[in-house]
Amino acid sequence: MQASRDEILADDARRIVARLVAGGAEARFELEPGVPHVWQFWQGYLPEADAAMDRAAAFLRRLLPRAGADQAGA
């Protein structure tokens, strides 16, 4: 989960990640300084958005093959 360091929802995002981790999920929380709420929508225009989306994609790529393998064995 990614949030702007300056946005009002940052604490909510942090609590969501904490609950996910407490429930056994793999989750990450990233605070990005100096960007507006939903800065990721500006991918292709803001370098910070490009970097945020790259990190999110890398996290999902790492998790999704494992999830597919778990389902194949079920």
Backbone hydrogen bonds in HBPLUS format (Angstrom, degrees):
<---DONOR---> <-ACCEPTOR-->    atom                        ^
c    i                          cat <-CA-CA->   ^        H-A-AA   ^      H-
h    n   atom  resd res      DA  || num        DHA   H-A  angle D-A-AA Bond
n    s   type  num  typ     dist DA aas  dist angle  dist       angle   num
A0030-GLU N   A0001-MET O   2.83 MM  29  6.25 154.1  1.90 159.8 167.3     1
A0003-ALA N   A0030-GLU O   2.92 MM  27  6.32 151.4  2.00 162.8 172.3     2
A0032-GLU N   A0003-ALA O   2.87 MM  29  6.22 160.7  1.91 154.8 161.3     3
A0007-GLU N   A0004-SER O   3.26 MM   3  5.38 163.7  2.29 106.8 111.6     4
A0005-ARG N   A0032-GLU O   2.84 MM  27  5.43 164.5  1.86 136.5 135.2     5
A0010-ALA N   A0007-GLU O   3.38 MM   3  5.75 169.0  2.40 112.1 114.2     6
A0013-ALA N   A0009-LEU O   2.98 MM   4  6.27 160.4  2.02 157.6 162.8     7
A0014-ARG N   A0010-ALA O   2.97 MM   4  6.23 156.1  2.03 148.4 155.1     8
A0015-ARG N   A0011-ASP O   3.00 MM   4  6.25 154.6  2.07 145.0 151.2     9
A0016-ILE N   A0012-ASP O   2.97 MM   4  6.26 153.9  2.04 150.5 157.7    10
A0017-VAL N   A0013-ALA O   3.10 MM   4  6.36 165.2  2.12 152.8 155.6    11
A0018-ALA N   A0014-ARG O   3.04 MM   4  6.28 157.5  2.09 145.8 152.3    12
A0019-ARG N   A0015-ARG O   2.99 MM   4  6.23 154.2  2.05 147.9 154.0    13
A0020-LEU N   A0016-ILE O   2.94 MM   4  6.23 156.3  2.00 150.8 157.8    14
A0021-VAL N   A0017-VAL O   2.93 MM   4  6.16 169.5  1.94 158.0 159.7    15
A0022-ALA N   A0018-ALA O   2.92 MM   4  6.05 157.9  1.97 143.6 150.4    16
A0023-GLY N   A0019-ARG O   2.97 MM   4  6.11 137.4  2.16 140.0 150.6    17
A0023-GLY N   A0020-LEU O   3.10 MM   3  5.11 128.0  2.38  94.8 108.7    18
A0025-ALA N   A0020-LEU O   2.91 MM   5  5.21 154.3  1.98 151.8 143.3    19
A0024-GLY N   A0021-VAL O   2.98 MM   3  5.10 162.0  2.01 108.1 112.9    20
A0041-PHE N   A0038-VAL O   3.15 MM   3  5.96 162.1  2.18 120.8 124.5    21
A0042-TRP N   A0039-TRP O   2.98 MM   3  5.62 161.8  2.01 118.6 124.5    22
A0043-GLN N   A0040-GLN O   3.11 MM   3  5.62 134.5  2.33 124.4 122.6    23
A0045-TYR N   A0042-TRP O   2.85 MM   3  5.39 155.0  1.92 140.5 143.8    24
A0046-LEU N   A0042-TRP O   2.98 MM   4  5.73 153.3  2.05 155.6 158.8    25
A0049-ALA N   A0046-LEU O   3.02 MM   3  5.20 125.5  2.32 101.9 115.8    26
A0050-ASP N   A0046-LEU O   3.10 MM   4  6.50 159.6  2.15 155.5 160.9    27
A0051-ALA N   A0047-PRO O   2.95 MM   4  6.19 163.3  1.98 150.9 155.1    28
A0052-ALA N   A0048-GLU O   2.95 MM   4  6.06 156.7  2.00 141.2 147.9    29
A0053-MET N   A0049-ALA O   2.96 MM   4  6.12 164.7  1.98 153.5 157.0    30
A0054-ASP N   A0050-ASP O   2.94 MM   4  6.14 152.8  2.02 146.2 154.3    31
A0055-ARG N   A0051-ALA O   2.99 MM   4  6.25 156.8  2.04 148.7 154.3    32
A0056-ALA N   A0052-ALA O   2.99 MM   4  6.24 159.3  2.03 148.4 154.2    33
A0057-ALA N   A0053-MET O   2.87 MM   4  6.01 161.0  1.91 148.7 154.0    34
A0058-ALA N   A0054-ASP O   2.96 MM   4  6.14 157.3  2.01 146.3 152.5    35
A0059-PHE N   A0055-ARG O   3.04 MM   4  6.24 156.5  2.09 147.0 153.0    36
A0060-LEU N   A0056-ALA O   3.02 MM   4  6.31 161.9  2.05 150.8 155.2    37
A0061-ARG N   A0057-ALA O   2.82 MM   4  6.02 161.5  1.86 153.4 158.9    38
A0062-ARG N   A0058-ALA O   3.04 MM   4  6.17 150.4  2.13 142.1 149.6    39
A0063-LEU N   A0059-PHE O   3.15 MM   4  6.42 145.4  2.28 141.9 151.1    40
A0063-LEU N   A0060-LEU O   3.11 MM   3  5.08 119.4  2.49  93.6 108.6    41
A0064-LEU N   A0060-LEU O   2.79 MM   4  5.76 172.9  1.79 164.4 165.8    42
A0067-ALA N   A0063-LEU O   3.11 MM   4  6.41 152.8  2.19 151.2 159.6    43
A0068-GLY N   A0064-LEU O   2.98 MM   4  6.21 161.5  2.02 158.5 162.5    44
A0069-ALA N   A0065-PRO O   3.00 MM   4  6.20 150.9  2.09 143.5 151.4    45
A0070-ASP N   A0066-ARG O   2.99 MM   4  6.22 151.5  2.08 145.8 153.3    46
A0071-GLN N   A0067-ALA O   3.13 MM   4  6.39 153.4  2.21 146.2 152.4    47
A0072-ALA N   A0068-GLY O   3.04 MM   4  6.22 146.9  2.15 142.7 151.6    48
A0073-GLY N   A0069-ALA O   3.36 MM   4  6.56 145.4  2.49 143.0 149.4    49
A0074-ALA N   A0071-GLN O   3.18 MM   3  5.20 154.1  2.25 100.5 108.4    50
